[in-house]
């Protein structure tokens, strides 16, 4: 029997509503940040991310935490002087539209909420809301950044792991 999964059911917490309230309260424009609608192909985006960035094992089953299965050059930083999201605008061009994907776990079930936006606005959203795992992905699927539930900042893909390595050098020279 197939279990029906309605994304709008009440068993998901209020994370998506919380983000909508932040958008309204901060008067964030749709050009700077917006949720993907249910009519947009978020499943294709998710599949592209998994196929491009992850090693698939277990009969091509989607990994629970994709950051544990990266197949491209990857670099991570932890125990940072500041919250990891404070460094995102040092890695991503402020004018670039990117995918912002936030993970919500309820009763041991995971749901990824998909958004599109600019990094400075995404930093505002992150600072005002909560997350278990989050991903920021180039819309060209060139790179991916994640902040996991351990507050580790992880980068993979074309140039992004090297950018994070460079940021580590800067942080070590000037920790604050």
DOPASE-376668 format. One line per field, with one value per atom (N, C-alpha, C): atom name; x, y, z; residue number from 1. Coordinates in nm, 2 decimals. Each point is the difference from the previous one (the first is absolute). Layout:
# DOPASE-376668
atomo	c(CA  ...)
px	c(X  ...)
py	c(Y  ...)
pz	c(Z  ...)
num	c(NUM  ...)
END
This chain:
# DOPASE-376668
atomo	c(N  CA  C  N  CA  C  N  CA  C  N  CA  C  N  CA  C  N  CA  C  N  CA  C  N  CA  C  N  CA  C  N  CA  C  N  CA  C  N  CA  C  N  CA  C  N  CA  C  N  CA  C  N  CA  C  N  CA  C  N  CA  C  N  CA  C  N  CA  C  N  CA  C  N  CA  C  N  CA  C  N  CA  C  N  CA  C  N  CA  C  N  CA  C  N  CA  C  N  CA  C  N  CA  C  N  CA  C  N  CA  C  N  CA  C  N  CA  C  N  CA  C  N  CA  C  N  CA  C  N  CA  C  N  CA  C  N  CA  C  N  CA  C  N  CA  C  N  CA  C  N  CA  C  N  CA  C  N  CA  C  N  CA  C  N  CA  C  N  CA  C  N  CA  C  N  CA  C  N  CA  C  N  CA  C  N  CA  C  N  CA  C  N  CA  C  N  CA  C  N  CA  C  N  CA  C  N  CA  C  N  CA  C  N  CA  C  N  CA  C  N  CA  C  N  CA  C  N  CA  C  N  CA  C  N  CA  C  N  CA  C  N  CA  C  N  CA  C  N  CA  C  N  CA  C  N  CA  C  N  CA  C  N  CA  C  N  CA  C  N  CA  C  N  CA  C  N  CA  C  N  CA  C  N  CA  C  N  CA  C  N  CA  C  N  CA  C  N  CA  C  N  CA  C  N  CA  C  N  CA  C  N  CA  C  N  CA  C  N  CA  C  N  CA  C  N  CA  C  N  CA  C  N  CA  C  N  CA  C  N  CA  C  N  CA  C  N  CA  C  N  CA  C  N  CA  C  N  CA  C  N  CA  C  N  CA  C  N  CA  C  N  CA  C  N  CA  C  N  CA  C  N  CA  C  N  CA  C  N  CA  C  N  CA  C  N  CA  C  N  CA  C  N  CA  C  N  CA  C  N  CA  C  N  CA  C  N  CA  C  N  CA  C  N  CA  C  N  CA  C  N  CA  C  N  CA  C  N  CA  C  N  CA  C  N  CA  C  N  CA  C  N  CA  C  N  CA  C  N  CA  C  N  CA  C  N  CA  C  N  CA  C  N  CA  C  N  CA  C  N  CA  C  N  CA  C  N  CA  C  N  CA  C  N  CA  C  N  CA  C  N  CA  C  N  CA  C  N  CA  C  N  CA  C  N  CA  C  N  CA  C  N  CA  C  N  CA  C  N  CA  C  N  CA  C  N  CA  C  N  CA  C  N  CA  C  N  CA  C  N  CA  C  N  CA  C  N  CA  C  N  CA  C  N  CA  C  N  CA  C  N  CA  C  N  CA  C  N  CA  C  N  CA  C  N  CA  C  N  CA  C  N  CA  C  N  CA  C  N  CA  C  N  CA  C  N  CA  C  N  CA  C  N  CA  C)
px	c(0.08  -0.08  0.09  -0.03  0.08  -0.05  0.09  -0.04  0.00  -0.12  -0.01  0.07  0.07  0.08  -0.04  -0.08  -0.04  0.09  0.07  0.10  -0.07  -0.13  -0.07  -0.07  0.02  -0.06  0.05  -0.07  0.04  0.12  0.03  0.11  0.14  0.01  0.13  -0.01  0.11  0.00  -0.02  0.01  -0.03  0.12  0.11  0.12  -0.03  -0.08  -0.03  -0.08  -0.10  -0.08  0.09  0.10  0.09  0.08  0.05  0.08  -0.09  -0.13  -0.09  -0.02  -0.01  -0.02  0.12  0.12  0.13  0.00  -0.04  -0.01  -0.09  -0.12  -0.10  0.05  0.05  0.05  0.12  0.09  0.12  -0.03  -0.12  -0.04  0.10  0.03  0.10  -0.07  0.06  -0.06  0.02  -0.08  0.01  0.12  0.06  0.13  0.11  -0.01  0.11  -0.02  -0.13  -0.02  -0.14  -0.02  -0.14  0.00  -0.12  -0.01  -0.03  0.04  -0.04  -0.14  -0.08  -0.14  -0.01  -0.12  -0.02  -0.01  -0.02  0.00  0.14  0.10  0.14  0.06  0.09  0.05  0.12  -0.04  0.10  0.06  -0.08  0.05  0.12  -0.01  0.11  0.12  -0.02  0.12  0.06  -0.08  0.05  0.08  -0.06  0.07  0.13  0.00  0.12  0.11  -0.03  0.09  0.06  -0.09  0.04  0.09  -0.04  0.08  0.13  0.01  0.12  0.10  -0.05  0.09  0.02  -0.08  0.00  0.04  0.07  0.02  -0.13  -0.06  -0.12  0.03  -0.04  0.01  -0.13  -0.01  -0.13  -0.10  0.03  -0.10  -0.06  0.09  -0.03  -0.10  0.00  -0.09  0.06  -0.08  0.04  0.06  0.12  0.06  -0.08  0.00  -0.07  0.07  0.13  0.08  0.09  -0.03  0.08  0.15  0.03  0.13  0.09  -0.05  0.08  0.04  -0.06  0.02  0.06  0.06  0.05  0.11  0.00  0.09  0.11  -0.02  0.09  0.09  0.11  0.09  -0.08  0.02  -0.08  0.09  -0.04  0.08  -0.10  0.03  -0.09  0.08  -0.08  0.05  -0.10  0.06  -0.09  0.07  -0.07  0.05  0.04  -0.08  0.02  -0.02  0.06  -0.02  -0.14  -0.06  -0.13  -0.09  -0.13  -0.10  0.05  -0.02  0.05  -0.07  -0.13  -0.07  0.06  0.07  0.06  0.11  0.05  0.10  -0.05  -0.12  -0.06  0.03  -0.02  0.02  0.15  0.09  0.14  0.03  -0.10  0.02  -0.08  -0.12  -0.10  -0.01  0.00  -0.02  -0.14  0.00  -0.12  -0.11  0.03  -0.10  -0.05  0.06  -0.03  -0.13  -0.09  -0.12  0.04  -0.03  0.04  -0.12  0.01  -0.10  0.03  -0.10  0.01  -0.09  0.05  -0.08  0.02  -0.11  0.01  -0.07  0.06  -0.05  -0.07  -0.12  -0.08  -0.02  0.02  -0.02  -0.11  -0.11  -0.11  -0.02  -0.01  -0.03  0.09  0.13  0.10  -0.03  -0.08  -0.02  0.06  0.07  0.06  -0.08  0.00  -0.06  0.10  0.02  0.08  -0.09  0.02  -0.08  0.09  -0.04  0.08  -0.04  0.11  -0.02  0.11  -0.02  0.09  0.03  0.13  0.03  0.14  0.03  0.13  0.06  0.13  0.06  -0.02  0.01  -0.02  -0.14  -0.10  -0.14  -0.01  0.07  0.00  0.06  0.10  0.06  -0.10  -0.08  -0.10  -0.10  -0.05  -0.09  0.06  0.12  0.07  0.01  0.03  0.02  -0.13  -0.11  -0.13  -0.08  0.05  -0.08  0.10  -0.05  0.08  0.01  0.10  0.01  0.07  -0.01  0.07  0.12  -0.02  0.10  -0.04  0.10  -0.04  0.10  -0.04  0.08  -0.02  0.11  0.00  0.07  -0.07  0.05  0.00  0.10  0.01  -0.11  -0.07  -0.11  0.05  0.13  0.07  0.05  -0.02  0.05  0.15  0.07  0.14  0.06  -0.07  0.05  -0.12  0.04  -0.10  0.06  -0.07  0.05  -0.11  0.04  -0.09  0.05  -0.10  0.02  -0.08  0.07  -0.07  -0.04  -0.06  -0.04  0.11  0.12  0.12  0.06  -0.07  0.05  0.13  0.02  0.11  -0.03  0.09  -0.02  0.08  -0.07  0.06  -0.03  0.11  -0.02  0.06  -0.07  0.04  -0.03  0.07  -0.03  0.10  -0.02  0.09  0.03  0.13  0.06  -0.05  -0.11  -0.06  0.09  0.04  0.09  0.13  0.05  0.12  -0.03  -0.11  -0.04  -0.01  -0.06  -0.01  0.14  0.09  0.14  0.07  -0.03  0.06  -0.06  -0.13  -0.07  0.06  0.03  0.07  0.13  0.08  0.12  -0.02  -0.10  -0.04  -0.05  -0.08  -0.06  0.11  0.10  0.11  0.08  0.02  0.08  -0.08  -0.13  -0.09  -0.12  0.00  -0.11  -0.13  0.00  -0.13  -0.03)
py	c(-0.12  0.12  0.12  0.10  0.12  0.10  0.05  0.10  0.14  0.06  0.14  0.10  0.09  0.10  0.14  0.06  0.14  0.10  0.08  0.09  0.11  0.02  0.10  -0.05  -0.13  -0.06  0.06  -0.01  0.07  -0.08  -0.12  -0.07  0.06  0.08  0.08  0.12  0.04  0.11  0.13  0.11  0.13  0.06  -0.07  0.06  0.09  -0.06  0.07  0.13  -0.01  0.11  0.11  -0.05  0.09  0.08  -0.07  0.07  0.10  -0.04  0.09  0.13  -0.02  0.11  0.09  -0.05  0.07  0.09  -0.07  0.07  0.12  -0.02  0.11  0.11  -0.04  0.09  0.09  -0.06  0.07  0.06  -0.02  0.06  -0.04  -0.13  -0.06  -0.02  0.06  -0.01  -0.14  -0.04  -0.13  -0.01  0.11  0.00  -0.04  0.03  -0.03  -0.14  -0.05  -0.13  -0.04  -0.12  -0.05  -0.15  -0.05  -0.15  -0.05  -0.12  -0.06  -0.05  0.02  -0.04  -0.15  -0.06  -0.14  -0.04  0.10  -0.02  0.00  0.05  0.00  -0.14  -0.04  -0.13  -0.02  0.02  -0.02  -0.14  -0.10  -0.13  -0.02  0.07  -0.01  0.07  0.11  0.07  -0.09  -0.07  -0.09  -0.11  -0.06  -0.11  0.04  0.12  0.05  0.01  0.06  0.02  -0.14  -0.09  -0.14  -0.06  0.00  -0.06  0.06  0.14  0.07  0.00  0.01  0.02  -0.12  -0.11  -0.11  -0.13  -0.08  -0.14  -0.07  -0.07  -0.07  -0.15  -0.04  -0.14  -0.05  -0.12  -0.05  0.01  -0.05  -0.01  0.14  0.09  0.14  0.07  -0.04  0.06  0.14  0.10  0.13  0.00  0.06  0.00  0.09  -0.04  0.08  0.13  0.00  0.12  0.00  0.08  0.00  0.03  0.08  0.04  -0.11  -0.12  -0.11  -0.08  0.03  -0.08  0.08  0.11  0.08  -0.07  0.01  -0.07  0.10  0.13  0.09  0.05  0.08  0.06  0.07  -0.02  0.05  0.05  0.11  0.06  0.05  -0.02  0.04  0.08  0.09  0.08  -0.02  -0.02  0.00  0.08  0.01  0.08  0.14  0.07  0.13  0.10  0.12  0.11  0.05  0.00  0.05  -0.11  0.02  -0.09  -0.03  -0.13  -0.03  0.08  0.03  0.08  0.14  0.05  0.14  0.00  -0.11  -0.01  -0.02  -0.02  -0.04  0.11  0.13  0.10  0.03  -0.07  0.00  -0.11  -0.09  -0.11  0.02  0.06  0.01  0.14  0.03  0.13  0.05  0.13  0.05  0.02  0.01  0.01  -0.13  -0.11  -0.13  -0.05  -0.05  -0.07  -0.14  -0.06  -0.14  -0.07  -0.13  -0.08  0.00  0.02  -0.02  -0.11  -0.10  -0.12  -0.03  0.00  -0.02  -0.13  -0.07  -0.13  0.01  -0.06  -0.01  -0.15  -0.03  -0.14  0.00  -0.08  -0.02  -0.15  -0.05  -0.14  -0.09  0.03  -0.07  -0.01  0.10  0.01  0.13  0.00  0.12  0.06  0.14  0.07  0.12  0.02  0.11  0.10  0.13  0.11  0.08  0.03  0.06  0.15  0.08  0.14  0.04  0.13  0.06  0.14  0.04  0.13  0.04  0.12  0.06  -0.03  -0.01  -0.05  0.09  0.14  0.09  -0.02  -0.02  -0.02  -0.14  -0.10  -0.13  0.00  0.08  0.02  0.06  0.09  0.06  -0.11  -0.08  -0.11  -0.10  -0.04  -0.10  0.06  0.13  0.06  0.01  0.01  0.02  -0.13  -0.11  -0.13  -0.11  -0.12  -0.11  -0.10  -0.09  -0.10  -0.12  -0.12  -0.12  -0.01  0.01  0.00  0.10  0.07  0.09  -0.01  0.02  -0.01  0.13  0.05  0.11  -0.05  0.00  -0.06  0.09  0.00  0.08  -0.05  0.09  -0.04  -0.06  0.01  -0.08  -0.13  -0.03  -0.12  -0.02  0.12  0.00  -0.03  0.04  -0.02  -0.01  -0.04  -0.01  0.03  0.07  0.03  -0.05  -0.06  -0.05  0.05  0.02  0.01  -0.11  -0.09  -0.12  0.03  -0.11  0.02  0.00  -0.01  0.02  0.14  0.08  0.14  0.00  -0.11  -0.01  0.06  0.09  0.06  -0.08  -0.06  -0.09  0.05  -0.01  0.04  -0.11  -0.01  -0.10  0.06  -0.06  0.04  0.10  0.04  0.09  0.12  0.02  0.12  0.02  -0.05  0.04  -0.06  -0.12  -0.06  0.08  0.05  0.08  0.14  0.05  0.13  -0.02  -0.11  -0.02  -0.02  -0.07  -0.01  0.14  0.08  0.14  0.08  -0.02  0.07  -0.05  -0.13  -0.05  0.07  0.03  0.07  0.14  0.07  0.14  -0.01  -0.09  -0.02  -0.02  -0.08  -0.03  0.12  0.08  0.13  0.10  0.00  0.10  -0.07  -0.06  -0.09  0.08  0.13  0.07  0.08)
pz	c(0.00  0.00  0.00  -0.09  -0.01  0.10  0.08  0.10  -0.06  0.00  -0.06  0.09  -0.07  0.08  -0.05  0.07  -0.03  0.08  -0.08  0.07  0.08  -0.02  0.08  0.12  0.03  0.12  0.12  0.11  0.13  0.07  -0.05  0.08  -0.03  -0.10  -0.02  0.09  0.05  0.10  -0.08  0.07  -0.06  -0.07  -0.04  -0.05  -0.13  -0.09  -0.12  0.03  0.09  0.05  0.07  0.08  0.06  -0.10  -0.10  -0.11  -0.07  -0.03  -0.06  0.08  0.14  0.09  -0.01  0.00  -0.01  -0.13  -0.11  -0.13  0.01  0.06  0.01  0.10  0.11  0.11  -0.05  -0.08  -0.05  -0.13  -0.06  -0.13  -0.11  0.00  -0.10  -0.13  -0.10  -0.14  -0.06  -0.09  -0.07  -0.08  -0.04  -0.07  0.09  0.13  0.09  0.07  0.01  0.07  -0.03  -0.03  -0.02  0.01  0.05  0.01  -0.14  -0.03  -0.13  0.03  -0.10  0.01  -0.02  0.03  -0.02  -0.14  -0.09  -0.15  -0.06  0.07  -0.05  0.03  -0.08  0.00  0.10  0.13  0.11  0.00  -0.04  0.00  -0.10  -0.11  -0.10  0.05  0.07  0.07  0.10  0.08  0.10  -0.06  -0.11  -0.07  -0.06  -0.06  -0.06  0.11  0.11  0.11  0.04  0.03  0.04  -0.10  -0.13  -0.11  -0.02  0.01  -0.04  0.12  0.12  0.12  0.08  -0.01  0.10  -0.07  0.08  -0.03  0.04  -0.10  0.04  0.03  0.11  0.04  0.05  0.05  0.04  -0.10  -0.12  -0.11  -0.04  -0.01  -0.04  0.09  0.13  0.10  0.03  0.01  0.04  0.14  0.02  0.13  0.10  0.12  0.10  0.02  0.02  0.01  -0.12  -0.10  -0.13  0.03  0.10  0.02  0.04  0.04  0.03  -0.12  -0.12  -0.12  -0.12  0.03  -0.11  -0.08  -0.13  -0.08  -0.06  0.00  -0.05  0.11  -0.04  0.10  0.10  0.13  0.11  0.11  0.06  0.11  0.10  0.13  0.11  0.11  0.06  0.12  0.11  0.12  0.12  0.11  0.11  0.11  -0.04  -0.07  -0.05  0.11  -0.02  0.10  0.00  -0.12  -0.02  -0.05  0.00  -0.06  -0.14  -0.05  -0.14  -0.10  0.01  -0.10  -0.02  0.10  -0.01  -0.11  -0.04  -0.10  -0.14  -0.02  -0.13  -0.11  0.04  -0.10  -0.03  0.07  -0.04  -0.11  -0.01  -0.10  -0.13  0.02  -0.11  -0.05  -0.13  -0.05  0.04  0.05  0.05  -0.10  -0.13  -0.10  -0.06  0.03  -0.05  0.06  -0.08  0.05  0.02  0.11  0.04  0.05  0.01  0.06  0.15  0.08  0.15  0.04  0.06  0.03  0.15  0.07  0.15  0.03  0.09  0.04  0.13  0.00  0.13  0.03  0.12  0.04  0.11  -0.03  0.09  0.01  0.13  0.02  -0.09  0.00  -0.08  -0.15  -0.05  -0.14  -0.05  -0.11  -0.05  -0.12  0.00  -0.11  -0.03  -0.13  -0.04  -0.06  0.05  -0.06  -0.09  -0.12  -0.10  -0.02  -0.01  -0.03  -0.10  -0.05  -0.09  0.06  0.00  0.05  -0.01  0.05  0.01  0.14  0.01  0.12  0.12  -0.02  0.11  0.06  -0.08  0.05  0.06  -0.06  0.06  0.14  0.02  0.13  0.10  -0.04  0.09  0.04  -0.10  0.02  0.10  -0.02  0.09  0.14  0.01  0.13  0.08  -0.07  0.07  0.02  -0.06  0.00  0.06  -0.01  0.05  -0.11  0.01  -0.10  0.06  -0.06  0.04  -0.09  -0.13  -0.10  -0.11  -0.06  -0.11  -0.11  -0.12  -0.12  -0.08  -0.06  -0.09  -0.12  -0.12  -0.12  -0.11  -0.08  -0.13  -0.09  -0.06  -0.09  -0.13  -0.02  -0.11  0.05  0.13  0.06  0.00  0.01  0.00  0.14  0.10  0.14  0.09  0.12  0.11  0.13  0.09  0.13  0.10  0.11  0.10  0.14  0.08  0.14  0.07  0.06  0.06  0.14  0.06  0.14  0.10  -0.04  0.09  -0.02  -0.07  -0.03  -0.08  -0.08  -0.09  -0.13  -0.05  -0.13  -0.10  -0.10  -0.10  -0.14  -0.08  -0.14  -0.09  -0.12  -0.10  -0.13  -0.10  -0.14  -0.05  -0.13  -0.07  0.08  0.03  0.07  0.15  0.04  0.13  0.11  -0.01  0.10  0.02  -0.12  0.01  0.06  -0.03  0.06  0.16  0.04  0.15  0.06  -0.07  0.04  0.02  -0.10  0.01  0.11  0.03  0.11  0.13  0.01  0.12  0.03  -0.10  0.02  0.05  -0.05  0.04  0.14  0.04  0.13  0.10  -0.03  0.09  0.03  -0.10  0.01  0.08  -0.01  0.06  0.05  0.11  0.05  0.02  0.03  0.02  -0.12)
num	c(1  1  1  2  2  2  3  3  3  4  4  4  5  5  5  6  6  6  7  7  7  8  8  8  9  9  9  10  10  10  11  11  11  12  12  12  13  13  13  14  14  14  15  15  15  16  16  16  17  17  17  18  18  18  19  19  19  20  20  20  21  21  21  22  22  22  23  23  23  24  24  24  25  25  25  26  26  26  27  27  27  28  28  28  29  29  29  30  30  30  31  31  31  32  32  32  33  33  33  34  34  34  35  35  35  36  36  36  37  37  37  38  38  38  39  39  39  40  40  40  41  41  41  42  42  42  43  43  43  44  44  44  45  45  45  46  46  46  47  47  47  48  48  48  49  49  49  50  50  50  51  51  51  52  52  52  53  53  53  54  54  54  55  55  55  56  56  56  57  57  57  58  58  58  59  59  59  60  60  60  61  61  61  62  62  62  63  63  63  64  64  64  65  65  65  66  66  66  67  67  67  68  68  68  69  69  69  70  70  70  71  71  71  72  72  72  73  73  73  74  74  74  75  75  75  76  76  76  77  77  77  78  78  78  79  79  79  80  80  80  81  81  81  82  82  82  83  83  83  84  84  84  85  85  85  86  86  86  87  87  87  88  88  88  89  89  89  90  90  90  91  91  91  92  92  92  93  93  93  94  94  94  95  95  95  96  96  96  97  97  97  98  98  98  99  99  99  100  100  100  101  101  101  102  102  102  103  103  103  104  104  104  105  105  105  106  106  106  107  107  107  108  108  108  109  109  109  110  110  110  111  111  111  112  112  112  113  113  113  114  114  114  115  115  115  116  116  116  117  117  117  118  118  118  119  119  119  120  120  120  121  121  121  122  122  122  123  123  123  124  124  124  125  125  125  126  126  126  127  127  127  128  128  128  129  129  129  130  130  130  131  131  131  132  132  132  133  133  133  134  134  134  135  135  135  136  136  136  137  137  137  138  138  138  139  139  139  140  140  140  141  141  141  142  142  142  143  143  143  144  144  144  145  145  145  146  146  146  147  147  147  148  148  148  149  149  149  150  150  150  151  151  151  152  152  152  153  153  153  154  154  154  155  155  155  156  156  156  157  157  157  158  158  158  159  159  159  160  160  160  161  161  161  162  162  162  163  163  163  164  164  164  165  165  165  166  166  166  167  167  167  168  168  168  169  169  169  170  170  170  171  171  171  172  172  172  173  173  173  174  174  174  175  175  175  176  176  176)
END
